[in-house]
Amino acid sequence: MRTQGNWFVTIQRLIRGLIKGKQFCFIGKNVKLGKDVQISPMVLIDDNVTIGDGTFIGYGCVIRPGTSIGYDCSFGHLNVIEGCIIGNRVGIHAQCHLTKGTIIYDDVFMGALCWTSNTKNIDHGRGLNPKVLGPTFERACGIGSGVGFLPDVRIGENSIIGAGSVVTKNVPPREIWIGFPAKKKSDVKEGIL
Ligand SMILES: CC(C)(COP(=O)(O)OP(=O)(O)OC[C@H]1O[C@@H](n2cnc3c(N)ncnc32)[C@H](O)[C@@H]1OP(=O)(O)O)[C@@H](O)C(=O)NCCC(=O)NCCS
């Protein structure tokens, strides 16, 4: 069995964590942390990650290479963020798995245990080289807990997805969708968002 990296890389990352004042954190190369970023223990931040001012990263989060996170965001414990572009004031509860290519605009909220996906075909071991297309979450949409997203879906501005849904199609702005597969339930009432 081969393991990724080696003890030398591990120690380098730990030392970078210590230098940046984040104990027990692994921090990769070319990581840019803004002012007042709060990083909890046991966080892994990979190479070429940017995190904006005032953002909070909870215990045990894994932030994979190339991720960009804006300012004043909050990520609860044990989130995995794999090369995503994330705007400002975004709130992600705990234990979500956001795959590479996911785009999240400003002011989005996501409940705990959500997942995204980014390839239609399951490639593992088949050499299909599929296109990687993550979901896009437009400004201020609200996602309930435990929602799954198929690749390349677009969640419209100010829309709401009910807890436990699986979203397989684009959701227009200001609509509430629920279920598996998710379908329109109603419009978001004026004044709610
Ligand atoms: C989608 C949601 C916003 C709808 O709220 P609402 O408009 O007040 O809906 P109601 O509670 O009046 O329910 C209306 C119907 O939809 C059903 N329903 C509500 N939410 C549902 C969901 N997530 N999945 C499936 N059905 C749902 C209800 O059972 C009810 O069915 P009925 O008409 O047969 O009795 C809400 O139910 C929801 O899922 N919120 C997310 C909660 C959450 O995860 N928060 C995270 C913060 S920690």
The ligand as an SDF file (V2000), in Angstrom:
LIG
                    3D

 48 50  0  0  0  0  0  0  0  0999 V2000
  -38.8270   22.6380    3.4120 C   0  0  0  0  0  0  0  0  0  0  0  0
  -39.3220   23.3860    4.6390 C   0  0  0  0  0  0  0  0  0  0  0  0
  -38.6530   24.7750    4.7010 C   0  0  0  0  0  0  0  0  0  0  0  0
  -40.8420   23.5250    4.4570 C   0  0  0  0  0  0  0  0  0  0  0  0
  -41.4000   24.2130    5.5310 O   0  0  0  0  0  0  0  0  0  0  0  0
  -42.9900   24.6010    5.4270 P   0  0  0  0  0  0  0  0  0  0  0  0
  -43.2520   25.3460    4.1670 O   0  0  0  0  0  0  0  0  0  0  0  0
  -43.3330   25.2840    6.7210 O   0  0  0  0  0  0  0  0  0  0  0  0
  -43.6860   23.1710    5.2810 O   0  0  0  0  0  0  0  0  0  0  0  0
  -44.6870   22.4430    6.2940 P   0  0  0  0  0  0  0  0  0  0  0  0
  -43.9780   22.1580    7.5690 O   0  0  0  0  0  0  0  0  0  0  0  0
  -45.9410   23.2560    6.3350 O   0  0  0  0  0  0  0  0  0  0  0  0
  -44.9710   21.0610    5.5480 O   0  0  0  0  0  0  0  0  0  0  0  0
  -45.7930   20.9850    4.3900 C   0  0  0  0  0  0  0  0  0  0  0  0
  -45.7790   19.5670    3.8740 C   0  0  0  0  0  0  0  0  0  0  0  0
  -44.4610   19.2820    3.3430 O   0  0  0  0  0  0  0  0  0  0  0  0
  -43.8760   18.1460    4.0060 C   0  0  0  0  0  0  0  0  0  0  0  0
  -42.4570   18.4400    4.2090 N   0  0  0  0  0  0  0  0  0  0  0  0
  -41.9150   19.4800    4.8730 C   0  0  0  0  0  0  0  0  0  0  0  0
  -40.5760   19.4420    4.8200 N   0  0  0  0  0  0  0  0  0  0  0  0
  -40.2830   18.3280    4.1180 C   0  0  0  0  0  0  0  0  0  0  0  0
  -39.0640   17.7520    3.7440 C   0  0  0  0  0  0  0  0  0  0  0  0
  -37.8900   18.3130    4.0670 N   0  0  0  0  0  0  0  0  0  0  0  0
  -39.0880   16.6110    2.9960 N   0  0  0  0  0  0  0  0  0  0  0  0
  -40.2840   16.0430    2.6590 C   0  0  0  0  0  0  0  0  0  0  0  0
  -41.4750   16.5740    2.9900 N   0  0  0  0  0  0  0  0  0  0  0  0
  -41.4830   17.6960    3.7160 C   0  0  0  0  0  0  0  0  0  0  0  0
  -44.6490   18.0400    5.3310 C   0  0  0  0  0  0  0  0  0  0  0  0
  -44.6450   16.7240    5.8180 O   0  0  0  0  0  0  0  0  0  0  0  0
  -46.0210   18.5040    4.9460 C   0  0  0  0  0  0  0  0  0  0  0  0
  -46.6710   17.4210    4.2980 O   0  0  0  0  0  0  0  0  0  0  0  0
  -48.2730   17.2440    4.3230 P   0  0  0  0  0  0  0  0  0  0  0  0
  -48.8400   18.4250    3.5930 O   0  0  0  0  0  0  0  0  0  0  0  0
  -48.5230   15.9460    3.6270 O   0  0  0  0  0  0  0  0  0  0  0  0
  -48.6600   17.2410    5.7720 O   0  0  0  0  0  0  0  0  0  0  0  0
  -38.9610   22.6520    5.9630 C   0  0  0  0  0  0  0  0  0  0  0  0
  -39.8340   21.5650    6.1940 O   0  0  0  0  0  0  0  0  0  0  0  0
  -37.5310   22.1160    6.0000 C   0  0  0  0  0  0  0  0  0  0  0  0
  -37.2050   21.0200    5.5260 O   0  0  0  0  0  0  0  0  0  0  0  0
  -36.6340   22.9730    6.6070 N   0  0  0  0  0  0  0  0  0  0  0  0
  -35.2380   22.6780    6.7420 C   0  0  0  0  0  0  0  0  0  0  0  0
  -34.8700   22.4020    8.2160 C   0  0  0  0  0  0  0  0  0  0  0  0
  -33.3860   22.2570    8.3600 C   0  0  0  0  0  0  0  0  0  0  0  0
  -32.7970   21.3190    7.8790 O   0  0  0  0  0  0  0  0  0  0  0  0
  -32.7640   23.2630    8.9700 N   0  0  0  0  0  0  0  0  0  0  0  0
  -31.3090   23.2890    9.0570 C   0  0  0  0  0  0  0  0  0  0  0  0
  -30.9120   24.2440   10.1290 C   0  0  0  0  0  0  0  0  0  0  0  0
  -30.1250   23.4010   11.4310 S   0  0  0  0  0  0  0  0  0  0  0  0
  1  2  1  0
  2  3  1  0
  2  4  1  0
  2 36  1  0
  4  5  1  0
  5  6  1  0
  6  7  2  0
  6  8  1  0
  6  9  1  0
  9 10  1  0
 10 11  2  0
 10 12  1  0
 10 13  1  0
 13 14  1  0
 14 15  1  0
 15 16  1  0
 15 30  1  0
 16 17  1  0
 17 18  1  0
 17 28  1  0
 18 19  1  0
 18 27  1  0
 19 20  2  0
 20 21  1  0
 21 22  1  0
 21 27  2  0
 22 23  1  0
 22 24  2  0
 24 25  1  0
 25 26  2  0
 26 27  1  0
 28 29  1  0
 28 30  1  0
 30 31  1  0
 31 32  1  0
 32 33  2  0
 32 34  1  0
 32 35  1  0
 36 37  1  0
 36 38  1  0
 38 39  2  0
 38 40  1  0
 40 41  1  0
 41 42  1  0
 42 43  1  0
 43 44  2  0
 43 45  1  0
 45 46  1  0
 46 47  1  0
 47 48  1  0
M  END
$$$$
